[in-house]
Amino acid sequence: MKTLKPNQKAKNLIATLVASTALIAGVAPMASAQEVIPITVGSSHPTTIPWVGMIPNVLIPAVDRILAEDGRYEIDWTEAYAGQLYGVNATLTSVQDGIADMGWVFSYLEPSRMPLAQISAYTPFTTSDPELILDVMNDLMFNVPEFKDEWDRHDLVLLGLTGSDTYDIYTNFPVNSIDDLRGRRISAPGVLGVWLNPVGAVPVDGTLASYYTDIQTGVSEGVVGLATGNLPARIYEVAPYITRVNLGVVFSGGIAMNRYTFEDLPEFVQEAFVQAGQEYTLAHGRDLAERYQSSIDAMVELGAEQRTPVTVIDLTAAERQRWIDNMPNLADQWVERNEERGEPAGELLSVYMNAMRERGFEPERAWDQ
């Protein structure tokens, strides 16, 4: 016979008395309360950056809605954005180590830990459609073991994916030809610096968090940047010349949860997070597609009265083709480096490019051919 501890006896006695009192009063006992689960979510970037803002505006409401429909569980959210818990160079390790239960992981700043996730960075000029690349990468990350394992081995459960609108060049000097970039110091995030090699620019490693200061202080003279990111970061104030090159969109990372946190959740709550993550990915892709031109227009309007007004220059088709033609075979470099590590990178490149074609899109540059 099991012996109850004294405090458990007291709890049982109180519960019995409450139930008896309710019955005497002709009132049924109250239904058991919801289980409240604390979750801390973080990001290195502020919510003014679109894909971060969609965490409180899309992902969290989706989780809350799904759980409310069931009624058994509720999340007690602690939200810490804009580097409150971790900086831009520690997005992966901070979620892996449980500093945040979940958060945005900036995968393309993790070339050594997540080399396969860099595939879109080594295949520029493939597509400018953010919804397409997120659909393709969503398929690869969840269904191709090699891509999925990169998250698993860092104790991360990927929920939703993040990408970019197409990359352009923002500078503090006019660019009418790719020759105008030769010898110029241009900031770029992580591996995207290799995109500058064909035009002779000098890549300076940086992120949205550092671009403004880097240009303002002369560390760099411009950025390989996104309209949706550069608008809220006000990069147009220090780099008022926007040269539309349409370098292409990339897969940049995702919202991930610490594996041990995820495994401790009830199965229904796990499913809610997975479903909300997919909703986040779809909404994020649509948002990127819609925001690109409106972000360019907003920068022109906001920068109209500044000392050097914002000017938009469309790089000619001939100059853009020169950039494409001068681009070394970056994809081969990615394949060679990863095959040395034992990964079937050549096959994975073909899977990636064919996934584009299967969706009715022929890449501008066929990196697998």
N, C-alpha and C positions, 0 to 999 in steps of 0.2 A: 504493500500500500504506500502510495506516494505521500510524503510528509511536506506540507506547505511551510514555507518560511513565514515568520510572524508578520512581516509587512504584507505578504500575499494574503494571509488570513484576514487582515484588516481590510484590504482592498475588496476581497470577496464579500465580507460582511456589509461594507458600504454599498456595494452594487446590489446586494439582496435587499437592503433596506430601501434603496431608491426605487427598485422595481416594485416592491410591495406597496410603497406609498403611492406610486403611480396607479397601481391596480385598484387600491382602496378609493382613490379619487376618481376612478372611472376613466383614467387616461392611459392610453397605451404607452409603453416605454419608448423613448426617442430612438430613432434609427442611429446606428453607429456613425460617428463623424468621419469625414473624409480623411484619408492619410495625406499628410502634408509632407512634401519632399523638398528639401532645400537644394537648389542648384545655383552655382555661381557661373556666370557667363562673362567672358572678357574679350577685349580686342586691343591691338596695338594702335589702331587708328580711331578717330572720333566718328560719331554717328553722322556727321555732315558728309562723310564719304559714303556714297550710295550703298555699296554692298555691306557696310557696317550698319548703316541706318536701317537696313532691312531686317536686321536681327530683332530689334525691339518692335519694328513695324509690321513684320510679316511672320518670321519664324516663331517668336514667343506667342503672339496671338493665336497662331495655328495650333501650337501645343495646347494652350489653354482651352481653345474651342473643342478640340478632340477629347480632352480629359473631362470637360464640363458635360459633354454629351453622355458620358458614361457615369460620371458622378462619384466614383470611388476615390479619385486621387486629385491632388492639387499641387502645383509647383509654387514654392516660395522662392521667387527669383531675387538674386543679388546681381546687379548689372554693373560692370566696371569696364568702361570703354576708355579710349584715348590714352592708353598706356598706364592706366591706374594700377594694373597688376603685372603687366609685362610689356617690354618694348618690342620694336619691329624685328629685331634680330633674335628674339626668343619666343616666337609664337608657337613653334612646334614643341619645344622642351617644356614650356610652361603648362600646356595642356597635358602633355605626357606625364609630367611630374605631379599633376593635380593642383598646381597653383590656382588654376581655374578648372572647374568641372568640364566646361566646354568653352569653345571660343574659335575665333578665326585663325586658321593656320595658313600662313603666307608661304605656300610650298615652293614658289620659284625663287625664294631667297634661301632655299635649302638644297643646293645642288649636290652636296656630298651625302646628305641623309636621304634625299628623295630624287635621285638622278633620273628615274623614268618619268616622273611628273614634269620634267622640263621639256618634254617632247614638242610642245607647241612653241616654245621659245627657240628651238632649233629648226623650226619650219615656218619662218615668216613668209608673208605674201601668199599664205594658203587660203585664208578666207577672212572677210571683214564682217561676217555674220555672227554676233555673240550667241544667239539662240542655237545656231547650228553647232558651234564648238562645244557649248555646254551639253547639248544633247549627246554628241559623240563622246565626250569625256565622261559623262554620267554612265554611259554604257560600258566604257572601258574600265572605269574605276570600280564598278560594282560587279562586273562579269568576267573580266580578264584577270586571272590569278596574279600575274606578275605586278600589275598596277595596284591591285587591292592589297597585296602583301606589303607594299611600301608603307601603307597606313597601319596595317596590323602589327608589324614588327616594332612600331613605335608606340604601341598600346593606344592607338587612336581609332575611334569608330567614326568614319566619315558619314556625315548626315546630308549636307548640302554643298553644292559646288559654287565657286566664284570664278568669274572670268573678267574680260575687259571689253570695252568698246575698242575700235581700231586705234592704233597708235599713230600719232603725228609728231612733228618736230616743233617745239616752242623755243624761241631764241630771243636774245636781246639785240639781234642784228638781222637784216632781211636775208632771205634765202630764195633765190630765183633759179639756182642750179645746184646740183649736188656738189659741184666744185666749191661752192661757197662754204661748205662744211669742212673742207680739208684743213686739218690742223686745229680745229676748234674743239674746245673742251665741252663735252655734252654729257650731262648726267643721265644715267639709266639704271633701272633696278636689276641687280644681279646679272644673270646671264644675258639679258637683253643688250648689254653693252656690245656683244659680238655683232649686232645688226649694223653697227657704225663702221665696222672695218672696211666695207666696200667704198665708202665715201671719204675715208682718210681722217675721220673725226677721232678725237681722243676720248674714250669712254671714262666717265667718272662715276664710281659706284654711289648710288643714292636711292632715296625713296621719297614718296610724297611728303614725309615728315621733314625731310632735309632740303628739298629742292629750292624752296624760296630763299632760305638763308644762303645756300651754296651759290645761287646766282647773284644775290644781293652783295655778297662778299667777294665775288670774283673767283670762287673755287671752280665754277663752271660758267658757261655762257648760254646754256639752254638745257632742255631736257627732251628725252624721248618720252612723250607723255600722252595721257588720256584726257579727253574733254571732260568726262564725268568726274575725274579726280582733280584735274587742274582748276576747274571752276571753283569748287568750295575751298581749295587750298590757295586760291588767288594768285596762281603762278603767272597769270597774264599781266599782273602789275610789274613784275620784274623781267618777264619775257613776252613782250607784247606782239611779237611777230609769230603768227601761227601758220606754219607751212603744212598744208594737208597733203600727206604722202600716202596715207592708207597702207601702213606697213602690215596691218593684219591684227587679228584679235588673238588672245592667249588664254589658256587655263591658268589661273593664278593661285588656286588653293581651295579651301573649303571650310565650312563650319564642322568641327569635329568634337567628339566627346571623349574624355578619358575612359579607357576600356573598363577599368575597375568600377568607376562610377556607373557606367552603362550596365554592366552585368549585375550590379546590385539593385537595379530598378525592377519593379514588377514587369512581367512580360507585356502587359497592355501599355504601360508607360513607354517601354522601349519602342513598341510599334508606333506610338504617337509621335515620338521624336523622329523616327525614320520617315513617317508620312509627312510631317511638318518640314523635314529637310528637303524632300522632293518638291513640296510646294514652294519653298524658298528658291530652289534652283530655277524652276519655271518662271517665277515672278521676277527673279533677278535678270534672267535672259531677256524677257520682254522689256524690262525697265532700261537695260543698257541700250537696246535697239532704239527705243523711243527717245532717250536722253541725248544721244550724240549731237544731233543738229541743234537741238534747243540749248545745249550747253555752249556750243560755239557761238550761237546768236547772243546768249546772255553775256558772254565774255566781251563780245564786240560792244554791246550796249553799256556794260559797266565800265569798260575801259575807254569809252569815247572821249572823256574829258581829262584823262590823265596826260602827263607830260608827253609821252609817246603813245598816241592812241593805238588801240589794238587793231592790227591789220591781218587779214586772212589772205594767204597766197596759196593757190592750188598749184602744186608741182605738176608740170606738164607730163603728159603720157610718155613722151620720149625720155624725159629725165628720170621718170619713175622706172621705165624699162631699163635704163642704164644702171640704176641701183640694183634691180633684180638680176641683170646679166652679170654684174660684177660681184654678186654675192657668192662667196665660196660655198661648197657643199657642206653646210653646217649639219645637215641631217646625217651625212656620212660620219662626221666627227662624233656625233651623239651615238650612232650605232657602234662605231669602233670602240669608243670608251666603255660602253656598257657591255659589249660582247666580251671585252677583256675581263669583266667582272662576272662573266658566266650567264648573263641575261640574253635571251633570244631577241636582241634589239632590232635586227633586220626584219624579223617577222612582225614585231610589234609596230614598227614603222609602217609596214604594209597594211596591217590591221587598221591603223589610224587613218591612213590616206584612203583606204577602200571604204571605211565607214562614212567618209565624206561623200564619196561617189555613190554609195548605196542610197544616200539621202538625196540624190539628184544633183549634186554639186561637183563640178570638176575643179580641183584646186588650181589656182593661178600658176603655181609652180609645183610640178609633180616631183616631190622630193624622193619618192621611192623608185623613180625610173632613171 
